[in-house]
Each structure stands twice: as C-alpha cells, then as structure tokens.
C-alpha cells in the first residue's frame, strides 16, 4: 500500500466514522429552551465538534490499523474478492 493509498483509506474511514458519530446525543435549541432568533429550533445548541472530532479520530485510527493490517498481511487479497464476486 502506497502512502497516498493509506492517506485516502484513512480519510474515507475518518469521514465515514464522523457521519456515524454526528447524530449521537444531539441537543437542540428547542430542548434547551433558548432558540437563537433566525435559526431553526432543531439546530444544535452546542454541537461539541472538538469532542466528536477527537472521538472520531480515535475510532478511525483503530479501524485503520485493523484494515491496513489486513491489507498488508494479505489475509484478504484482490483475487479473493474477484473470485467471490465474479459470478454475480
């Protein structure tokens, strides 16, 4: 795996993890009882993006290590995937 492939793989894993983590524990302005004028009531009161970014980075790094290890050790190869999906 080249450096660019590793960077692309990490970026894909990071953004997929981000989109999985974002909907957890949202607190809307309506729930807090303080809606800022000009914003919808369903907008987040405090998104805590730095906290979520740290969590996403931790999870994505662990997933990347596992996936990169599988790719580099050739436990699963492209030929294996091709033989499974060839008939379909």
N, C-alpha and C positions, 0 to 999 in steps of 0.2 A: 504494500500500500504506500503510495507516494504521500508526501507532505500535503499536497493540495487535496488529495482524496481524504486524508484524515481530517483536514480542516472542514471540508464540505460535509463529511459524515457527522462531525461534532456539531456543526451549525444546524444541520437537519434535526439531529436528536435534541439539541437545546431548544429550538423553536417548537418542536412537537411537544416537548415537556412543558414549555411555557403555556401553550394553549390548553394543555390538560390541567395545569395548576390554577390558571386565572379564575375559573368560576367557583373555586372553593372559598367559602367563608366571606362572601361579599356582604357589605353592609351599605345599604342605600341611604340616600339623604332622607328619604321618607321614613325609614326605620329609625334614623337618628332624631328625626323631628326638626331638622334645620335645613330646609331646602333653600339653596342659594338662588336668588332671582336670576332668571334667564337660563337656568339649567333644568333638565327633566328631573322629576322626583326619584326616578330609578337610577340616577347617576350615583356612582360610589361616593361615599362620604370621605373615606380615607382608603385609597387603593393599596397602600403599603407595598409599592412596587419594589423598593430595595430589598425588603424582606423576602418577597416572592422571587426576585432575581437570584438571591443567594441560595434559596431552596432549590430553584430550578437548576442552577449551576452545579450544586451538589449531586442532585439526582442524575442530571445529564452526564456528568463526569463518570459516575459509577456505571451508567448504562454504556457509555462509550468504551470504557475499559473492557467490559464484558464482550461487546460486539466486536471491537478491534481485536481482542484476543482470539475470538472465534475465527475471524477472517485471517489473521496472521498465522494461526496454527493449522489452518486449512481443515478444520473439523467439518465445515460446510464449504464446498467449492462451487464454482460456477457450473461445472459439469454436472454435479449432483442436482442442482436446481434445474438445469436444462433437461436432464433425463426424466425428472418428475413432471415437468410442465410440457414436454414435447408433444405428448399425445392429446393435449387439450387445446 
